């Protein structure tokens, strides 16, 4: 069993990765953890120091924070359990080893327990520690709190195990149906944007002291204190660990072991069922089921294959797309603050709507600069350009698919960013709509010009990115300058915004027309390596 | 139904080479190149090249290095635009009807051009989808072709980046015939192949032509061309300067190298 446990730990640490990859991965994990814990403890301490004098408020906030970490850790447990129990390769490899099913399940549970305790110690213990420090608890409290992660294991892991099979089935369905997967991804992105905007709003209010007073009114604190009673399992745990009510221990253990027992039963049945399915599938694992798909689908699949293995996409593009809403909101908020302070405030008053233009400028800049990581449409083909030229598919269709994928990804990130700006009230509806419109237009122009640069690669020389780089900075700045001038001349904001957008479209109309007209010729002239 | 559930695949059955389009041929010639001109800047590579390849012929196109063989093929397959002239592939103009023309041929470049990030199987699936190959034909063809070229079926589950040059070339050869094209165009196909694969390829080219299909091959290997081709064209100064019916030449293996050397002002 120890060997089985070690095997799972080795898999977790990525034994197939090189030492340098593992070191980098470990550094990033530690950094993430440190940042998370620092922010978490900072927020918690700030709140407790401010409203700690209100009766019951400290306990209520501890409960709220522990509830949040409980949800996060339960989700983490769920995905750990899914990975551990339903890994087809693992099931196949263990099937011909002299180990019993019971040993396999026990080793996996032990692994989950250790990971759960470690995670809980990292994320929950600092909260309990900070609470004890501020409230001035006796040393025994700091010691007994160390067992909090053990106590949470049965409930959190029980819920995770109850959900693990339905989640596995759901992800299987998603993998089979691309459109449903896209729809779910969109809903998740929007949900995360909303949640993110909410958290960001609270964070910014917390940072400014006036905001904190606005946020925590007597009514809101009373609501939180009332919530404490229903916050299962944290209400029981706080009775045991914080209020040291020994009477809460047995009911809690009964409930938690009941949940854990149910979860374990479901997980064991599901594991055996999947194991039988997987073993039956071993003999046909390498068998393929080719189904002819449309040319468009085949090309999209090929593009995703190229994208998935391209480090530029993963790190400089996809990664930045994910953080774009966060970065943009921080930058825009800072710019808004700067424009509302000191002498700049005076100049800002001369140009009505200046803040809006600055928001639009940054939305455009962020969108195109991030998209730069994904515009090597032809370069990524390398030698296979010849395939593009010899397959019986119109070049226009091939190029359209190549450009459409990063464009769509950028657009989704742009939509999320603008939604966050709107939801956090950083931008008005009008500004958000114009940001979306102008950044989309700019993205389109930028992608067309990038395509032209890609199609103009000759004699094995690297692509020149001069024009696309110029466009990514020049057009947004031109837009802003035009808007500022018009605004200074007391032209209405809507007319100004349309005027700025009109200038962008006018400036780029000829290059876009040129690329569309000549793309066929350029594609044929594109050098294919023999 | 998984592909492997199809039990009636006879991997020794060369019927995959049989033409399905024979009755619909648009032209008397499989390939018809007329007055082809192509320059790179001031360098004139093709200067009025004319060539006609009949259906069912195994046609060799030879010439010394840098003389314009690959340029001719690039123009033929629609990969390069040319300055003047016309190219008909199975009766379709490569400039005005490129999609129809490209549907008629399978092409293999001298350097393998397959997507390193895909598995061999994924690449074949991609090609099959592009050419709308049915499920049954796909299974029959890829298994047959892989066996012929000694490309292990299990290797198809690995990423192409892990393949050797020869394996990549074999995969490209399989992909080029997967959709049963009427014309098989090969540009220096033996580069990087081991001797067994070269011998098998020679047999396959011959069989393909025997099934009424057209094979158009360029090679530096005069011996290979002289052994298998029906006719051969030699290119010099941007034109076809010699056209030989090798079936009418009793000492073809001796004569062809001599003629080749003579054309370029050398003696054997």
Interface residues (C-beta under 8 A of the other chain):
Chain A: X284 X286 X287 X288 X289 X290 X291 X292 X293 X294 X295 X297 X298 X299 X301 X302 X305 X306 X308 X309 X383 X384 X386 X387 X389 X390 X391 X392 X393 X394 X521 X524 X525 X528 X529 X530
Chain B: X1 X2 X3 X4 X5 X70 X74 X77 X78 X79 X80 X81 X98 X99 X100 X102 X103 X107 X109 X110 X111 X112 X113 X114 X115 X117 X118 X121 X122 X125 X126 X127 X128 X129 X130 X131 X132 X133 X134 X135 X138 X139 X154 X157 X187
